[in-house]
């Protein structure tokens, strides 16, 4: 919830649900292609191994657009006022695995994992999170999903 507070969310109105989790054991040479998680709000990875060098395969995050591009189309290559060599203009940001590091990011963000160029396996746990209104809120704002306990299944459940 601290991550959401830093982003400006009023966490008194929210519940955070673990939607799914899976272990990732990356053998030498293994990579994961570009993808995103359309059915979650947040995605995360917790690194069990990694020395911070990136040799074992960095997490590559692709921004929807350049974070310093205040107006779409004002970016580098169009004669605009943004410096081409500014780090925020990179087409991606890499995060090197380090044991104990937790990385949270919007689930809609395209991401990939670079090849593991180490001789050791890289181990991590990935998970997706879902935001909803608190169970006690019977009339959540329109933009916020009701608590899953208030959902009504349609059709047979067996």
Steps between C-alpha positions, in 0.01 A plus 500: 500500500798732550557495121141614443532776763814630324294514178237708682232237561274527803562148628219532756262447206683200352568134548790337320453139391759247397353382171762239411865417563753274332864404545750584227817295466704633210766270367813641330404639159128519581300820433135607514349691207318831513154478659268660755236377743160634386290351782684657793572850627852451632768247418800423716813293516696407811856390428633209703833505316697761308803713572379829348727473194225401256696201370223264607239680290364847574133589508437734206208743540363671190319830571168567325656828398803696610440617857639847427294543182240744625330516161483190277716553193729750672769234543842445355522469122237762428719805548344554842657653808578172683864391518559175311759375748289552814452168686121546507501481119625141497252264337518283813630488855691196627490378859782265599398210727637518852413255777234655725388762245125544451392677179139621459366648177165556325387166355418664165867591454665292230802321642746225416790319662837509329697178452665351806868532411618363833609141569246479785121485500310819578217440748213734567131505585265700277149600594204707389289720725146630466355814662143516621283698736500385860248229585327745735434746214165399348501794255854545365579776251428406140870478409579250778394135475279374782660256740503146346279385788222717354524347152219279373597195294299437184412151389591169656798499734565127487 
